[in-house]
Amino acid sequence: MAALQLAMVRTERETLRREGAEILAELLQDVLDPPTARRRLPRHSIEGETALLVVRGVSEDALLRSLDGQPHLLLGRGEARYVLGSPELGQAVAAMPGVAAGMSRPFPPGEPLRVAQREALWAASNAADSGRPLVRYGDDTAGRWLPDDPVVLTALVEHVLGAALRYDTAHNSQMLPSVRTWMERDRRTDDAAAALHIHPNTLAYRLRRFAEITGRDLSSTGAFAEVWLAIRAAAQLGLMNGQDTRSVSDR
């Protein structure tokens, strides 16, 4: 009798997992309207403030063990796992060894996930680049001032970084990622070079070459600020993750 009850519990949990994955897939595809989503989510105990996470670097089984007992929806897409639930899930995810995860800003349950997905993807890429287990969108003091409109972001990236992106594509080089790493490490050349696994002189050359190609001298406060915002915009568009280095005007 006990074995039968245990089997029934497992079957019910597996059914809920599949239903949850279907709901999350429909939300990500923007085919589930908010009223319907709000009616279906309570069955999975998804209520109150909600966040979307993109989790990389861990297996689905490990993620399920980490989130055991905490209400959530889980969907695998390639090497990434999408998780919808309370923002408090971030604590459990961040504690996992080898994880690189990004979390969107909180939003009401059942809302369309178009913006949240973009935020979580950006944050996950930032986590992978910086070596942090979890990045919450909005923690970036510069990125928070960028608009959500991809057309505006694309125009900024093309204007400031277009020449550098095309140079990296044509020469299979890492000039722009090197500039980003140097900026993220507060212009400490030795630290940035170590993170990039190159000699400091090589990094110094790439910085000079960037200034020549873009016409922006990074010793200038104005140029530095403009480039930094454009790099954040490029990351938000997925142009700093090895996903697509074409001219942004071709996208």
ZIRA-V882490 format. One record per run of one state. SS is the DSSP state (~ for helix, > for strand, _ for the rest). FROM is the first residue (numbers start at 1). LEN is the number of residues. If there is no record, write none. Layout:
# ZIRA-V882490
ss,from,len
SS,FROM,LEN
SS,FROM,LEN
This chain:
# ZIRA-V882490
ss,from,len
_,1,1
~,2,27
_,29,5
~,34,11
_,45,4
>,49,8
_,57,3
~,60,7
_,67,5
>,72,6
_,78,2
>,80,6
_,86,3
~,89,6
_,95,5
>,100,4
_,104,3
>,107,2
_,109,5
~,114,17
_,131,3
>,134,3
_,137,6
~,143,3
_,146,4
~,150,22
_,172,3
~,175,10
_,185,4
~,189,8
_,197,3
~,200,15
_,215,6
~,221,16
_,237,11
~,248,3
_,251,1
